[in-house]
């Protein structure tokens, strides 16, 4: 047993953005076959685990932005339950400080679930391999396996096939705008007509923002912009500020842009007050 004092107790579940997202066909299980490039972004929640916990199994304390649903249905508790079926775990308390907006296309809830798995695996020395953790994560949600390795990856299938890729991002700046609109992923799939009579995204691995503007696209963007003009307005802000490439992430509503130069400090001042923003730079 690892000394709990030396194992990780705090994790920072981060966002992702989708660079291109194809909904290729509806599968027999009702889910859709996807093709997308996923990029981790260090806009993070904070997740702490404390043991022994105050309850019988998993107790989740929520802070920060509101989180829909009962705590026991949260992917963090469901991650704990998956591991508790396989191991005798002591009671734990999780404290989640929610900073990532929900229903935002950033994968925030999925990241919380996947990080809970990896945190418990290391804290209690459960010995699950990356592959086993990805398989467990797939039981939590389609986006969860990606967050186990949490590196740029081409993601296919329902979300369970995660192949790490190189992207050319050195020195690029990225800005995100969440326009404060909650989009249900299940609803968004109803807006799409899947089709796979087109090349997949393999040609885009090893690429960078300058190439993406020649045709990397997210199938959800047009229907989301049709229904929510504020998403189109946020995309226009990024383009007016000089984005080399801008698109929506996942099923929305967050949009992102890649920039050669840093944005001025006041770049977001004119945005509506319900917008949340985040900026960062990829190291040289
Ligand atoms: O897997 P997850 O719980 O995140 O999926 C939420 C909803 O999104 C599913 O119930 C399904 O309606 C839809 N979905 C899909 N195909 C995928 C992923 C999600 O149809 N590959």
Boltz pocket constraint, residues with backbone or C-beta under 6 A from the ligand:
constraints:
  - pocket:
      binder: B
      contacts: [[A, 30], [A, 31], [A, 32], [A, 33], [A, 34], [A, 140], [A, 141], [A, 142], [A, 143], [A, 157], [A, 158], [A, 159], [A, 185], [A, 186], [A, 189]]
      max_distance: 6.0
